[in-house]
Amino acid sequence: MRALARVFMRDLVAYRAQFAAVTLLVVLGISLFAAVYTSFQNLKSSADYSYDRLLFGDAWFSVYQAPDTIVPFIKGLEGVAAVEGRVVQDVSLKLPFKVKDKVTCRIISMPSPLPQVNRIVIEQGSYPRTRYGGLIHEDFFFYYGLKIGDKLRVEVNGQEYDISIAGVIRTPEYLYPMKGQLDITPSTRNFAILFMPEDQAQQILGLTHSFNDISVRFLPGADSERVTKNIETILEPYGLLRTIPRRYQPSAMTIEMELMGLEQMAVMFPFLFLSVAGFTIYILLFRLVNQQKQQIGLFMALGIPARGIFLYYLSFALVVGLAGAVVGVLVGEVFSGGLTGLYADIYNLPYVEHVHHASVFAIAILLTWFALIAATYSAARMASKLPPAQAMRKEAPESARVMFSSLFTRLTSGASLISRMALRNLARTKRRFLLTALGVSFAVLLLVVSLSFWDEVDFLMIRYFDQIQTFDLQVYFDRPLGLDAVDEIARLDGVEQAEPVLEFPCRYSHENKSVDSLAVALVPHSRLHRLHDKEDRPISVKENGIVLTETLRNALRVEAGDYITAKPLTANAEASLLKVIGFTDEMVGHAGYLTFRQAWSVLGQGEGYTSCMVAVKPDKRLAVKNYLADSPRVLYIQDQVFAKSDFKTYLKFFYTFLAFMLTFALVMGAAIVFNTTTINLWERKKEISILMVLGLSGAAIKRLVLLENTFIGVAGTAIGFPLGFWVSWLFANSYSTELMQLPFVIYPRTYVLTLFILLLLLWISQAIALRNLRHWDLVELIKERE
């Protein structure tokens, strides 16, 4: 066994570049796993700790109006730890700048400086001590460069109030400033969160001695469903509108979905990278076994058992796996700190924990050994099962005959001698050609999968903002208005088209599933909000049923022709039965689309519209927006230019992560290509030396190898493109969430760019492998080994 150990070390040194390349693949895969998974664990524990320390609520109850005397009754219920009654209302806020604009301002009352539910953290300033003072959320404050003491003008029921900024806060309810459950992106630019003393907020909003929002914390171990039902029973007489458990609270739900996505990424990409590393070391050992058959036969003849041979080749996987896992975990730990800090800043986590998780190290080693041993088992077993006599016998040279030789001759009759030699060499050594092409295909796979994410996000942006929501502005009214308000907007100079919209929160139910979403009424065949099915065929709202988004379809598990119940989340609303007549593929958000007549019937109210979509001439956009901002009937204005910018900002980290993945894929692709091409050239040293002895120049040899590598690259892409297509499809489907469905798209440019990168890597690898061609000892290389 000592002899095997010496040979093992000799082979490690002899193939050091190839084993180093495989080790690099493992390091990249494990470092990615360690960085992302450690960050996921850090962020999850940081979020949980922040929620606990800031007394984050377990449930929220929205009512039409309830007296403040109701709070003690709820607090006395079994399982309730703390209760806070508040007034919460969205009002209009005029931005204090030259460019006129209106945004949403959510006024929230504070019963005391230290609420027992959803405690706030004052980052700057102090609790308001003067009349009409408030605490503003830090995201909005810093976005607009506001200062302590600045005044914000809000409009409430037609009356304006100047609220002085007394301080800047952070709160567990709005770590991620989301307006509602159906928002996709944080609303930093157009959503101000303003906390005011209880008496001032009640006076401004006209809810003296009453509340419309109750937040509750449960005792540890309490039956949350039973407690929630008891509270709903108490609040039912006061117009209970909706109940939001913590898992559906907008900020918490968004963070949870992002963490789930991060956890998926922590598994998917490292699994892909380690699988590729496993296949690469399999190819390396398979070719090593074929090269060392005579040596294996000699070992067996000298009495070394088959088990020793098996363990000898399996040891390569164990050593490479251990070295790669250890280095990968250390590198991953370094990256995890920056990744955790980046995510913590995005989510405004007030308390961040950085913990070294021993489980990550153990999982990394086990995962690596499993992947590599599973891949190398076949090659090691093949080596241990070789009969000694057969192993020591030199294999007969491969036939130089090429299938369909007459056809081959005709097709290559006009080609140069070097080209014909390259093609004949590849056809003669089919096994080596296929193994090399397979190794190259893994590099193609990694590049296609990484680049496909860029295509999918780009397609999502174009689809949603340029093909579905084709309006320029959406003007939201402070209350439902008649068609005259829409006509007034349509007559403005520069307005090309205006369409009314009616939106209201609605709970859809089917069998045992229920989803809180939106009901949206549009004009038939709307040109400003276009509905398309999955085959991109235009569809429209109709009187005989409701059109659901694909995301809502999946959540409710319904098909066309099924009936669902729709209950508006408004006071005293009744449920209506609606037939599902179709599905629109919007990919972002979820909603049900109806005609206005249906929507009014479901609401049980008369005619009215909550907003208006507007198409504006580019040169009149600012003038129209300024005019609308001055209207007391306008709550806020959604500008699609800013909405698209906000969405890109939301995707900023995703783009960063994709760039990170693409860099890893490029490095891994380079390592794979280098490994496969250098082994290929190492096996052919003798053959190349004979050609040089026969008079072929070094330049001709390089052209020959270049052509062969080019053909191998084309063959590798022929295998890698379908593999990349399939894996990209799997990744796109697994990354979708309740509110976003990542489309599966691969642009032609991805394939072209992949082919270009691959050929470039092949040529660079060849240049490295042949850099010392002139210094080869030709006489020594052409000697036959007996």
C-alpha positions in Angstrom: 0.0 0.0 0.0 3.0 2.3 0.5 3.8 1.8 -3.1 0.3 3.0 -4.0 0.7 6.0 -1.8 3.9 7.0 -3.6 2.3 6.5 -7.0 -0.7 8.5 -5.8 1.5 11.4 -4.9 3.4 11.1 -8.2 0.1 11.2 -10.2 -1.1 14.2 -8.2 2.1 16.0 -9.1 2.0 14.8 -12.7 -1.7 15.9 -13.2 -1.4 18.9 -10.8 -2.8 21.4 -13.3 -5.9 19.2 -14.1 -6.6 18.3 -10.4 -6.1 22.0 -9.5 -8.7 22.9 -12.1 -11.2 20.4 -10.6 -10.4 21.6 -7.1 -11.1 25.2 -8.3 -14.5 24.0 -9.5 -15.2 22.6 -6.0 -13.9 25.7 -4.3 -16.2 27.9 -6.4 -19.3 25.7 -5.8 -18.7 25.3 -2.1 -17.7 29.0 -1.6 -21.0 30.0 -3.3 -22.9 27.6 -1.1 -21.2 28.7 2.1 -21.5 32.4 1.3 -25.2 32.3 0.3 -26.4 29.7 2.8 -24.5 31.4 5.7 -26.0 34.7 4.7 -29.4 33.2 4.6 -29.0 31.8 8.1 -27.6 35.2 9.3 -30.4 37.2 7.8 -33.1 34.8 9.0 -31.8 35.0 12.6 -31.3 38.8 12.3 -34.9 39.3 11.1 -36.2 37.0 13.9 -34.1 38.8 16.5 -35.2 42.2 15.2 -38.9 41.2 15.3 -38.6 39.9 18.9 -36.7 42.9 20.2 -39.1 45.4 18.5 -42.2 43.5 19.6 -43.4 42.8 16.1 -47.1 42.0 15.9 -48.6 38.6 15.2 -51.8 39.8 13.6 -53.5 43.0 12.4 -57.2 43.6 12.2 -58.7 46.4 10.0 -62.2 47.6 10.9 -64.4 50.4 9.6 -64.4 52.1 13.0 -64.3 50.7 16.5 -64.4 52.6 19.9 -61.2 52.8 21.9 -63.0 50.9 24.7 -62.7 47.7 22.7 -59.0 47.4 23.4 -59.3 46.2 27.0 -61.7 43.5 25.9 -59.2 42.1 23.4 -56.4 42.4 25.8 -58.3 40.2 28.3 -58.6 37.3 25.9 -56.7 34.1 26.6 -53.4 34.0 24.6 -53.1 37.7 24.0 -49.9 39.4 25.2 -50.4 43.0 24.1 -52.8 45.0 22.0 -52.6 48.5 20.4 -55.5 50.3 18.8 -54.5 52.8 16.1 -55.9 54.9 13.4 -54.3 54.2 10.0 -55.2 56.0 6.8 -53.6 56.8 3.4 -53.7 60.5 2.5 -52.2 62.6 -0.2 -48.8 64.3 0.3 -47.5 67.2 -1.8 -43.8 67.0 -2.3 -42.0 70.3 -1.3 -40.2 70.7 -4.6 -40.4 72.8 -7.8 -41.6 69.8 -9.8 -45.1 69.2 -8.5 -46.0 65.6 -7.6 -48.3 63.8 -5.2 -47.4 60.6 -3.3 -49.2 58.5 -0.7 -48.7 59.3 2.9 -49.8 56.7 5.5 -50.6 58.4 8.8 -50.3 56.0 11.8 -51.2 57.0 15.3 -48.9 56.3 18.2 -50.6 55.6 21.6 -47.3 56.3 23.4 -43.6 56.8 22.6 -43.0 53.1 23.5 -45.9 51.0 21.9 -46.3 47.5 23.3 -46.8 46.2 19.7 -44.6 47.2 16.8 -42.1 49.4 18.7 -40.4 52.1 16.7 -36.7 53.0 16.7 -35.9 56.7 16.5 -32.8 57.1 14.4 -32.7 60.9 14.4 -34.6 63.6 16.3 -37.1 62.9 19.1 -40.7 62.1 19.8 -43.0 65.0 18.7 -43.6 67.5 21.4 -45.4 70.2 19.4 -48.8 70.3 17.6 -48.8 68.6 14.2 -45.5 66.9 14.5 -44.6 63.5 13.3 -41.9 60.8 12.8 -41.1 59.9 9.2 -39.8 56.6 7.9 -36.1 56.8 7.2 -36.3 55.5 3.5 -38.5 58.4 2.4 -36.6 60.9 4.5 -33.2 60.0 3.0 -34.5 59.5 -0.5 -35.6 63.2 -0.7 -32.8 64.6 1.4 -35.2 66.0 4.0 -34.1 67.5 7.3 -35.4 67.6 10.9 -37.9 70.5 11.1 -39.0 70.3 7.5 -42.7 70.5 7.0 -44.8 68.0 4.9 -48.1 69.2 3.5 -50.8 66.5 3.6 -54.4 66.7 2.3 -57.1 65.0 4.4 -60.7 65.3 3.3 -60.0 68.4 1.3 -58.1 70.1 4.1 -54.4 70.7 4.2 -52.1 70.3 7.2 -48.4 71.1 7.6 -46.7 68.3 9.6 -43.3 69.1 11.0 -40.7 66.3 10.9 -39.6 65.7 14.5 -37.6 62.6 13.9 -36.7 59.7 11.7 -37.7 56.2 12.5 -37.4 52.5 11.7 -40.2 50.1 12.5 -40.6 46.3 12.2 -43.8 46.8 10.2 -42.0 48.6 7.4 -38.5 47.2 7.4 -39.3 46.9 3.7 -41.6 49.9 2.9 -44.5 48.1 1.1 -47.9 49.7 0.7 -49.8 46.5 0.6 -49.7 42.7 0.2 -49.8 43.0 -3.6 -47.0 45.4 -4.1 -44.0 43.9 -5.8 -41.4 46.5 -5.1 -40.7 48.7 -2.1 -42.2 52.2 -2.4 -39.4 54.4 -1.2 -40.1 57.2 -3.7 -43.9 57.5 -3.5 -44.8 56.2 -0.1 -44.3 58.2 3.1 -44.9 56.5 6.5 -45.8 59.1 9.1 -46.2 58.3 12.8 -48.1 60.9 14.8 -49.2 61.1 18.5 -52.6 59.5 18.9 -54.7 62.6 19.7 -53.3 64.5 16.7 -53.8 61.6 14.2 -57.3 61.0 15.4 -58.2 64.7 15.1 -56.8 65.1 11.6 -58.4 61.9 10.3 -61.7 62.5 12.1 -61.6 59.4 14.2 -61.7 60.8 17.7 -61.8 58.2 20.5 -61.9 55.4 18.0 -59.6 53.2 15.9 -59.7 51.5 12.6 -56.6 49.2 13.1 -55.8 46.8 15.9 -52.4 45.1 16.1 -51.9 42.2 18.5 -49.1 40.1 19.9 -49.8 36.6 21.1 -48.3 34.8 24.1 -45.7 32.1 23.3 -47.4 28.8 22.7 -50.9 30.4 22.2 -53.2 28.9 19.6 -53.0 31.7 17.1 -56.0 30.5 15.0 -58.3 30.3 18.0 -57.2 33.6 19.4 -57.6 35.2 16.0 -61.2 33.9 15.7 -62.1 35.2 19.1 -60.8 38.7 18.2 -62.7 38.6 14.9 -65.9 37.8 16.8 -65.4 40.9 19.0 -64.7 43.1 16.0 -67.4 41.8 13.6 -70.0 44.4 14.8 -67.7 47.2 14.0 -67.2 46.4 10.3 -64.3 43.9 10.3 -62.6 44.4 6.9 -59.7 42.1 6.9 -57.3 40.1 9.2 -53.6 39.9 8.3 -51.5 37.3 10.1 -47.8 37.9 10.4 -46.9 35.6 7.5 -49.0 37.9 5.1 -47.9 41.2 6.6 -46.5 43.0 3.5 -43.0 43.7 4.7 -42.6 40.4 6.6 -44.0 38.4 3.6 -41.6 40.2 1.2 -38.6 39.5 3.3 -39.7 35.9 3.8 -40.0 35.4 0.0 -36.7 37.0 -0.6 -35.1 34.7 2.0 -36.7 31.7 0.4 -35.3 32.8 -2.9 -31.9 33.2 -1.4 -32.2 29.7 0.1 -33.1 28.3 -3.3 -30.1 30.0 -4.8 -27.9 28.6 -2.0 -28.9 25.1 -3.2 -29.5 25.4 -6.9 -26.3 27.0 -8.2 -23.9 25.1 -5.9 -25.6 21.8 -6.8 -25.1 22.7 -10.5 -21.5 23.6 -10.0 -20.7 20.5 -7.9 -22.5 18.3 -10.4 -20.3 19.7 -13.1 -17.2 19.3 -10.9 -18.2 15.6 -10.4 -18.6 15.0 -14.1 -15.3 16.7 -14.8 -13.3 14.6 -12.3 -15.1 11.5 -13.7 -13.8 12.3 -17.2 -10.3 13.0 -15.7 -10.2 9.7 -13.8 -11.8 7.7 -16.7 -9.0 8.9 -19.0 -6.4 8.3 -16.3 -7.5 4.7 -15.9 -7.3 4.2 -19.6 -3.8 5.6 -19.6 -2.7 3.5 -16.7 -4.1 0.1 -17.6 -0.7 -1.5 -17.8 0.3 0.0 -14.5 -3.0 -1.3 -12.9 -2.2 -4.8 -14.3 1.3 -4.6 -12.8 -0.1 -3.7 -9.4 -2.5 -6.6 -9.5 0.3 -9.0 -10.6 2.4 -7.8 -7.6 -0.5 -8.8 -5.3 -2.2 -5.5 -4.6 -5.9 -6.4 -4.1 -8.8 -5.0 -6.2 -10.0 -3.1 -3.2 -6.7 -1.2 -3.0 -6.9 -0.2 -6.7 -10.5 0.9 -6.1 -9.5 3.1 -3.1 -6.5 4.4 -4.9 -8.6 6.0 -7.6 -11.4 7.0 -5.2 -8.8 8.8 -3.1 -8.4 11.4 -5.9 -12.1 12.4 -5.3 -11.6 12.4 -1.5 -8.5 14.6 -1.6 -9.9 17.0 -4.2 -13.2 17.2 -2.3 -11.6 17.8 1.1 -9.2 20.5 -0.2 -11.9 22.2 -2.2 -14.5 22.1 0.6 -12.1 23.5 3.2 -10.9 26.4 1.0 -14.4 26.9 -0.3 -15.9 27.3 3.2 -13.2 29.7 4.2 -13.7 31.8 1.1 -17.5 31.6 1.5 -17.3 32.8 5.1 -15.5 35.9 3.9 -18.0 36.6 1.2 -20.9 35.9 3.5 -20.1 38.9 5.7 -20.4 41.3 2.8 -23.5 39.5 1.4 -25.2 39.6 4.8 -24.4 43.3 5.2 -25.7 44.1 1.7 -29.0 42.3 2.4 -29.4 43.8 5.8 -29.1 47.3 4.3 -31.7 46.5 1.7 -34.2 45.2 4.3 -33.3 47.9 6.9 -32.7 45.3 9.6 -31.8 47.2 12.7 -30.0 44.3 14.4 -27.6 42.1 12.3 -26.1 38.9 13.5 -22.9 37.4 12.0 -22.5 33.8 13.2 -20.1 31.1 12.0 -22.2 28.0 11.5 -20.4 24.7 12.0 -23.1 22.9 10.1 -22.2 24.7 6.9 -18.7 23.2 7.1 -20.0 19.7 7.7 -22.6 20.0 5.0 -20.0 21.3 2.5 -17.6 18.4 3.0 -20.4 15.8 2.9 -22.0 17.4 -0.1 -18.7 17.6 -2.0 -17.7 14.0 -1.2 -21.1 12.7 -2.2 -21.0 14.5 -5.5 -17.4 13.5 -6.3 -17.5 10.0 -5.0 -20.8 9.3 -6.9 -19.2 10.6 -10.1 -15.9 8.8 -9.7 -17.3 5.5 -8.4 -17.7 4.1 -11.9 -14.2 4.9 -13.0 -12.6 3.5 -9.8 -14.7 0.3 -10.0 -13.8 -0.1 -13.7 -10.1 0.0 -12.7 -10.5 -2.5 -9.9 -12.3 -5.0 -12.1 -9.7 -5.2 -14.9 -8.2 -8.7 -15.3 -4.4 -8.4 -14.8 -3.5 -10.1 -18.1 -5.9 -7.9 -20.1 -4.8 -4.8 -18.3 -1.1 -5.4 -19.1 -1.7 -6.2 -22.7 -1.3 -3.1 -24.9 -4.4 -2.1 -26.7 -4.5 -2.5 -30.5 -4.2 0.9 -32.3 -7.6 2.4 -33.2 -8.6 2.0 -36.8 -7.9 5.0 -39.0 -10.9 4.1 -41.2 -13.6 6.7 -41.2 -17.2 5.7 -41.6 -18.7 6.8 -44.9 -15.2 7.4 -46.2 -16.3 8.0 -49.8 -18.7 10.7 -48.6 -16.1 12.1 -46.3 -13.6 12.3 -49.2 -16.1 14.2 -51.4 -17.1 16.6 -48.7 -13.5 17.5 -47.8 -12.1 17.4 -51.3 -11.6 21.2 -51.4 -10.4 21.5 -47.8 -6.7 21.9 -46.8 -4.6 19.1 -45.6 -4.7 20.4 -42.1 -8.5 20.5 -42.1 -8.8 17.0 -43.4 -6.3 15.7 -40.8 -8.3 17.4 -38.0 -11.5 15.9 -39.1 -10.0 12.4 -39.5 -8.3 12.6 -36.1 -11.6 13.4 -34.4 -13.5 10.6 -36.3 -10.7 8.1 -35.5 -10.6 8.8 -31.8 -14.4 8.9 -31.1 -14.2 8.1 -27.4 -11.7 10.9 -26.7 -13.6 13.3 -28.9 -16.9 12.5 -27.1 -15.4 12.8 -23.6 -13.8 16.1 -24.5 -17.0 17.5 -26.1 -18.9 16.4 -23.0 -16.5 18.3 -20.7 -16.9 21.4 -22.9 -20.7 21.0 -22.9 -20.6 21.5 -19.1 -19.0 24.9 -19.6 -21.7 25.7 -22.1 -24.4 24.6 -19.7 -23.1 26.9 -16.9 -22.9 29.9 -19.3 -26.3 29.4 -20.8 -28.0 29.0 -17.3 -26.3 32.1 -15.9 -27.0 34.3 -19.0 -30.6 33.1 -19.3 -31.5 34.8 -16.0 -30.5 38.2 -17.6 -32.7 37.4 -20.6 -35.6 36.5 -18.3 -35.4 39.6 -16.2 -35.1 41.8 -19.4 -38.1 40.1 -20.9 -40.1 40.5 -17.7 -39.4 44.3 -17.7 -40.3 44.7 -21.4 -43.4 42.6 -21.1 -44.8 44.2 -18.0 -44.0 47.9 -18.6 -44.0 48.1 -22.4 -46.6 45.5 -23.5 -49.1 45.2 -20.6 -49.1 48.5 -18.8 -48.8 50.9 -21.8 -50.1 54.0 -20.0 -47.8 56.8 -18.9 -49.6 58.0 -15.8 -52.2 56.5 -13.5 -54.1 59.1 -11.5 -55.6 57.8 -8.2 -58.6 59.7 -6.8 -59.1 60.4 -3.1 -62.6 58.7 -3.4 -64.5 56.9 -6.2 -65.6 59.5 -8.8 -67.9 59.6 -11.8 -67.0 59.5 -15.4 -66.9 63.3 -15.6 -63.6 63.2 -13.7 -62.1 60.9 -16.3 -63.5 63.0 -19.2 -61.9 66.1 -17.6 -58.5 64.4 -17.7 -59.1 63.2 -21.2 -59.7 66.8 -22.4 -56.3 68.1 -21.0 -53.8 69.4 -23.6 -51.3 66.6 -24.4 -53.5 63.7 -23.2 -53.9 61.2 -26.0 -56.1 58.6 -24.2 -57.7 58.2 -20.8 -59.4 55.1 -19.5 -61.2 54.7 -16.1 -60.2 52.0 -13.6 -62.0 50.6 -10.6 -59.8 48.7 -8.1 -60.8 47.3 -4.7 -59.3 44.7 -2.4 -61.1 41.4 -2.7 -60.9 37.9 -1.2 -61.1 35.1 -3.7 -62.0 31.6 -2.6 -62.2 28.2 -4.3 -62.9 25.0 -2.4 -60.5 25.2 0.6 -58.2 27.9 -0.7 -58.5 31.6 -0.1 -56.4 34.5 -1.4 -56.6 38.2 -0.7 -56.0 40.0 -3.9 -57.3 42.8 -6.1 -60.4 43.2 -8.2 -59.7 45.4 -11.2 -62.4 46.7 -13.6 -61.3 47.8 -17.1 -62.9 48.9 -20.3 -63.3 46.0 -22.7 -60.3 45.6 -25.0 -58.3 48.1 -22.9 -55.4 49.7 -24.8 -53.7 51.0 -21.7 -53.7 47.8 -19.7 -53.6 44.9 -22.2 -54.5 41.4 -21.3 -52.8 38.4 -23.1 -53.0 34.7 -22.5 -49.9 32.4 -22.4 -49.9 32.1 -26.2 -49.7 36.0 -26.4 -53.2 36.2 -27.8 -55.2 39.3 -26.7 -58.1 38.7 -24.4 -60.7 41.0 -22.8 -63.0 41.3 -19.8 -66.5 40.1 -20.4 -69.8 40.3 -18.6 -70.1 36.5 -18.2 -67.1 36.0 -15.9 -63.8 37.0 -14.4 -60.3 36.9 -15.9 -57.5 35.8 -13.4 -53.8 36.3 -13.6 -51.8 33.1 -13.9 -50.3 33.6 -10.5 -53.8 33.8 -8.9 -54.8 30.8 -11.0 -52.0 28.8 -9.4 -52.7 30.1 -5.9 -56.4 29.1 -6.2 -55.8 26.0 -8.4 -58.7 26.8 -10.8 -59.3 26.2 -14.4 -61.5 27.9 -17.0 -65.1 27.1 -16.3 -64.7 26.8 -12.5 -66.6 29.1 -10.2 -65.0 31.1 -7.4 -66.4 33.4 -4.7 -65.3 37.0 -4.6 -65.9 39.0 -1.4 -64.8 42.7 -1.3 -62.8 43.6 1.8 -65.1 46.5 2.6 -67.6 47.0 5.3 -70.8 44.9 5.1 -69.8 43.4 1.7 -71.4 40.2 0.5 -69.7 37.4 -1.4 -70.5 36.9 -5.1 -70.1 33.8 -7.3 -68.1 34.4 -10.5 -67.2 32.1 -13.4 -63.6 32.0 -14.4 -63.5 32.6 -18.2 -59.8 33.0 -18.8 -56.3 33.8 -17.6 -53.9 36.6 -18.4 -50.2 36.1 -18.2 -48.9 39.1 -16.4 -46.1 37.5 -14.4 -46.0 40.3 -11.8 -48.6 40.6 -9.1 -52.0 38.9 -9.1 -55.6 40.2 -9.6 -59.0 39.4 -11.1 -60.2 41.5 -14.0 -63.9 42.3 -14.5 -66.2 44.6 -16.4 -67.4 47.7 -14.6 -71.0 46.4 -14.4 -69.7 43.2 -12.7 -67.5 45.2 -10.3 -70.3 47.5 -9.2 -72.5 44.4 -8.7 -69.9 42.7 -6.6 -69.3 45.8 -4.5 -73.0 46.5 -4.1 -72.4 50.2 -4.9 -73.2 52.6 -7.7 -71.1 53.8 -10.5 -67.6 55.1 -9.6 -64.0 54.9 -10.6 -60.9 54.9 -8.3 -58.3 55.9 -10.9 -57.6 56.8 -14.5 -54.9 55.5 -16.8 -53.5 58.2 -19.1 -51.4 58.2 -22.2 -49.6 61.5 -22.7 -47.5 63.1 -25.4 -43.8 63.1 -24.2 -43.4 66.8 -24.4 -46.6 67.4 -22.4 -46.0 64.9 -19.7 -44.6 67.3 -17.0 -47.4 69.9 -17.7 -50.1 67.3 -17.4 -48.6 65.9 -14.2 -48.3 69.4 -12.6 -51.9 70.2 -13.4 -53.1 66.9 -11.9 -51.0 67.4 -8.8 -52.9 70.6 -8.0 -56.3 68.9 -8.1 -57.7 68.3 -4.6 -59.5 65.2 -6.0 -56.2 63.5 -6.8 -54.7 61.3 -4.1 -51.4 60.4 -5.8 -50.0 59.9 -9.3 -48.1 56.8 -10.5 -45.6 57.7 -13.1 -44.5 54.7 -15.2 -41.0 56.2 -15.7 -40.5 56.1 -11.9 -42.3 52.8 -11.5 -39.9 51.2 -14.0 -37.0 52.8 -12.2 -38.2 51.5 -8.8 -38.5 48.0 -10.3 -35.0 48.2 -11.6 -33.8 49.4 -8.1 -35.6 46.4 -6.6 -33.8 44.1 -9.0 -30.5 45.8 -8.3 -29.4 43.1 -5.9 -30.7 40.4 -8.2 -28.5 41.8 -11.0 -25.6 41.9 -8.6 -26.2 38.3 -7.8 -26.5 37.4 -11.5 -23.2 39.1 -12.2 -21.7 37.1 -9.3 -23.1 33.9 -10.8 -21.9 34.8 -14.3 -18.4 35.4 -13.0 -18.4 32.1 -11.3 -19.7 30.4 -14.4 -16.9 32.0 -16.5 -14.2 30.9 -14.1 -15.7 27.4 -13.9 -16.1 27.3 -17.6 -12.5 28.3 -18.1 -11.4 25.6 -15.6 -13.4 22.9 -17.4 -12.2 23.9 -20.8 -8.6 24.1 -19.6 -8.9 20.7 -18.0 -10.4 18.8 -20.9 -8.2 20.4 -23.6 -4.9 20.0 -21.7 -5.7 16.3 -21.0 -6.5 15.9 -24.6 -3.2 17.4 -25.6 -1.3 15.5 -22.9 -2.7 12.2 -24.3 -1.6 13.2 -27.8 1.9 14.4 -27.1 3.4 11.3 -28.7 1.3 11.6 -31.8 2.1 15.3 -32.1 5.8 14.6 -31.7 5.7 12.1 -34.5 4.1 14.6 -36.8 6.8 17.1 -35.9 9.5 14.6 -36.6 7.9 13.9 -40.0 8.3 17.5 -40.8 5.1 19.3 -39.8 6.0 22.8 -38.5 5.0 24.1 -35.1 2.7 26.6 -36.7 0.9 23.8 -38.6 0.6 21.8 -35.4 -1.1 24.8 -33.7 -3.5 25.2 -36.7 -4.3 21.5 -36.5 -5.0 21.6 -32.8 -6.9 24.9 -33.2 -9.2 23.3 -35.8 -9.8 20.2 -33.7 -10.6 22.3 -30.7 -13.0 24.4 -32.7 -14.8 21.3 -33.9 -14.9 20.0 -30.4 -16.3 23.4 -29.2 -19.1 23.2 -31.8 -19.9 19.6 -30.8 -19.8 20.7 -27.1 -22.3 23.4 -27.8 -24.5 21.0 -29.7 -24.7 19.0 -26.4 -24.5 21.9 -24.0 -27.3 24.1 -25.6 -30.1 21.5 -25.0 -28.7 20.8 -21.5 -28.6 24.5 -20.7 -32.1 25.0 -22.1 -33.5 22.3 -19.9 -31.7 23.4 -16.7 -32.6 27.0 -17.3 -36.3 25.9 -17.6 -36.0 24.1 -14.2 -34.4 27.1 -12.5 -37.0 29.6 -13.9 -39.9 27.5 -12.7 -38.3 26.9 -9.2 -37.6 30.6 -8.7 -41.1 31.8 -9.1 -43.0 33.2 -6.1 -46.6 34.0 -5.2 -46.4 37.5 -6.7 -43.9 37.0 -9.5 -43.6 34.3 -12.1 -40.2 34.4 -13.7 -40.7 33.8 -17.5 -38.6 31.2 -19.2 -36.8 33.0 -22.0 -33.4 32.5 -23.7 -32.5 35.1 -26.4 -30.5 34.1 -29.4 -27.8 36.5 -28.3 -27.2 34.2 -25.3 -26.3 31.3 -27.5 -24.1 33.4 -29.7 -22.3 35.0 -26.8 -21.8 31.5 -25.2 -20.3 30.1 -28.4 -18.0 33.1 -28.6 -16.8 32.8 -25.0 -16.4 29.1 -25.4 -14.2 29.3 -28.5 -12.2 32.1 -26.8 -11.6 29.8 -23.8 -10.6 26.9 -26.0 -8.1 29.0 -27.9 -6.6 30.4 -24.7 -6.3 27.0 -23.1 -4.6 25.7 -26.3 -2.2 28.6 -26.2 -1.3 27.7 -22.6 -0.9 24.0 -23.3 1.3 24.5 -26.4 3.3 27.4 -25.1 6.4 25.2 -24.7 6.0 23.2 -27.9 9.4 24.1 -29.3 11.0 22.7 -26.1 9.5 19.3 -26.3 12.0 16.4 -26.3 10.7 14.7 -29.4 13.0 11.7 -29.2 12.0 10.9 -25.7 8.3 11.3 -26.4 8.2 9.0 -29.4 9.8 6.1 -27.5 7.5 3.2 -27.0 6.7 2.4 -23.4 6.9 -1.3 -22.8 
